[in-house]
Amino acid sequence: MFSRRTPAIPGHDSIAELKTVEINGTNQTLLLRGESRKNPILLFLHGGPGTAQISFARKYLKEVERDYVVVNWDQRGAGLSYSRKVPRESMTISQFIEDTRAVAELLLAWSGQEKLFVVGHSWGSVLGTLTAARYPHLFHAYVGMGQAASMADNEAVSYRFTLETAKQRGIAGAVRELERIGPPPYRDIRHVEIQRKWLGSFGGVIRQGNVDRLFMDAMLHANEYTLTDFFKFQLGALFSLRHMWGELMTVNLPVQVPRLEVPVYYILGRYDQTCPSQLAAAYLDELSAPYKELTWFENSAHMLMVEEPDRFAEVMRKVLRDHRSRAQGNRTTSA
């Protein structure tokens, strides 16, 4: 609780390291874990903006660490990468794309590998899609989890679901608060928090359970975070949302990214109403890519790797098998 560390992984070739490095002028922290440092790299782009996941991700990714070097990155201004020194003007989508490129290049230089795999969750799916579109040469494949599409449409559908559910259940306090803030676009971040509070109560974030309690419990028991870091997490989440929410609401991925040059896998929760899964599925139908595949998690909402971690590990093993099969096919064709 008073010093940061990550538990060792048995094996002479394993890796379990917390690293703080300078990325485009700011100190940012990475957690690298895997049973073999020779395995392919899997970079996670967390949600939010600002919902850093170094504190809780390890608990749910043990199986994935068998097949990959799993890299969790607390992004600029979030979690262990939060600091009052982070310039507010640097909290832009363009800057985060360049940060992602820099992190990917650093990981590839460390490992001697040519490409890596990337998973984008929620806000991270916006960042992952835009980065893969701009720098496809860095990635074997893109995996979208809780994938966003048009952010304006996402928020409108999510709000309608929350208000309709409140009315159906006869929860007068929820109806009153939701009608008071009105439909998006929200005038202030506190309105986002109100909508998300009730959305979480109605199973649109995690189908069963409370996401805030989950985060708090994981952070309080995580070796990677100190007690001070717990408060940094909260400050970073608020800082990131305040400075990025307005720009994030202008994102319309079906218009901005109609094609990706890498294989695309979507993992969608059937009950996701944070980034409503029907909108993501419709985007994938229209998206042009060398290969694309959709897997439904029938018992999940938005936090898929938390709600069904074993199934998530299975999907990621399939992504790796597919890649190796394509690589073998390319070698055979070339020969």
C-alpha positions, 0 to 999 in steps of 0.5 A, spaced: 500 500 500 505 504 501 510 502 495 508 500 488 510 493 485 507 488 481 507 480 483 513 476 479 510 471 474 514 464 475 519 462 470 526 464 468 523 468 461 517 471 464 516 479 465 513 483 470 515 490 470 512 497 472 515 502 468 515 510 468 517 513 461 517 519 458 512 519 452 512 526 448 514 530 454 510 527 459 512 521 464 507 515 463 507 509 466 506 502 463 505 495 466 508 489 462 506 482 464 507 475 461 509 468 462 514 469 456 517 476 454 518 472 447 510 472 446 507 477 442 505 484 445 498 486 447 497 493 448 491 495 452 488 502 451 483 503 457 477 507 457 474 513 460 477 518 458 481 517 464 479 510 467 486 508 468 486 500 469 493 498 471 490 498 478 485 492 476 486 489 470 491 484 472 486 480 476 482 479 470 488 478 465 492 472 468 490 467 462 491 472 457 498 473 460 500 466 458 499 467 450 502 475 450 506 480 454 500 484 456 501 491 457 497 496 460 498 503 460 495 509 464 494 514 459 497 521 459 493 525 465 490 518 468 492 514 474 499 513 475 500 518 469 496 523 472 500 530 474 498 537 475 504 538 470 500 535 464 499 541 460 491 542 459 492 543 452 495 537 451 489 533 452 487 532 445 485 526 441 491 528 436 496 528 442 493 521 444 494 518 437 501 520 437 502 518 444 499 511 442 504 511 436 510 512 441 508 507 446 507 502 440 514 504 437 517 503 444 514 496 446 517 494 439 524 497 440 524 493 447 522 487 444 525 487 437 518 485 434 515 488 428 508 489 430 503 488 436 496 487 437 492 492 440 485 492 444 481 498 445 476 499 450 470 504 450 474 511 449 480 506 448 476 504 442 476 511 439 483 511 440 485 504 437 481 505 431 484 512 429 491 510 431 490 503 427 487 508 421 493 512 421 499 507 423 496 500 420 504 498 420 504 498 427 499 493 428 497 485 427 490 486 428 485 491 432 480 488 437 475 493 439 471 491 446 465 495 448 466 499 441 464 506 440 461 508 433 458 515 433 459 518 440 453 523 439 449 517 437 452 513 443 450 518 448 443 519 445 441 511 445 444 510 452 440 516 455 434 514 452 435 507 455 436 509 462 430 514 462 426 509 459 428 504 464 427 508 470 420 510 468 419 502 467 421 501 474 418 506 477 424 510 480 421 517 481 428 519 483 432 517 477 426 520 472 427 526 476 434 527 475 435 524 468 429 529 466 433 535 469 439 534 466 435 532 459 438 528 453 445 529 451 449 533 449 450 535 456 452 542 458 457 539 464 461 533 466 456 533 472 450 531 468 455 525 465 456 523 472 448 523 473 447 519 467 452 514 468 450 513 475 443 511 473 446 507 467 450 503 472 444 501 477 440 499 471 446 494 468 448 498 462 455 498 465 456 491 468 450 486 468 451 484 475 454 488 480 457 495 481 462 498 477 465 503 482 465 498 488 469 494 483 474 499 481 475 501 489 476 494 491 481 492 486 485 499 487 485 498 495 488 491 494 492 492 488 500 492 489 501 496 483 497 502 486 499 506 493 494 509 497 496 516 494 495 513 487 488 511 489 487 519 489 491 520 483 486 516 479 480 520 481 483 526 480 486 524 473 479 521 471 476 528 473 481 532 469 481 527 463 473 528 462 473 535 463 478 537 458 476 531 453 469 530 453 467 536 448 472 533 443 470 526 444 463 528 442 465 530 435 467 523 434 464 519 428 468 513 427 463 511 421 464 517 417 472 518 419 474 511 419 470 507 413 476 502 412 482 499 416 488 496 413 488 491 419 484 485 421 479 487 426 475 483 431 469 486 435 467 483 442 461 486 444 456 485 450 449 484 449 447 488 455 452 494 453 448 501 454 454 505 455 457 504 448 450 501 445 453 494 442 447 495 436 451 501 434 458 498 434 455 492 430 452 496 425 459 500 424 462 493 423 457 491 418 459 497 414 467 497 415 471 495 410 477 491 413 482 485 410 478 481 415 473 482 420 469 478 426 464 479 431 463 475 438 458 477 442 458 476 450 451 474 452 452 475 459 456 482 459 454 489 458 460 494 457 466 491 462 467 484 458 474 482 460 471 483 468 464 480 467 467 474 462 475 473 463 475 466 461 471 467 455 475 474 453 482 469 454 479 464 449 477 470 444 484 473 444 487 466 443 483 465 437 486 472 435 493 469 435 491 463 432 488 467 426 494 471 425 499 465 425 495 462 420 495 468 416 502 468 417 503 461 415 499 462 409 503 468 406 509 464 407 506 458 403 504 463 398 511 466 397 514 460 397 
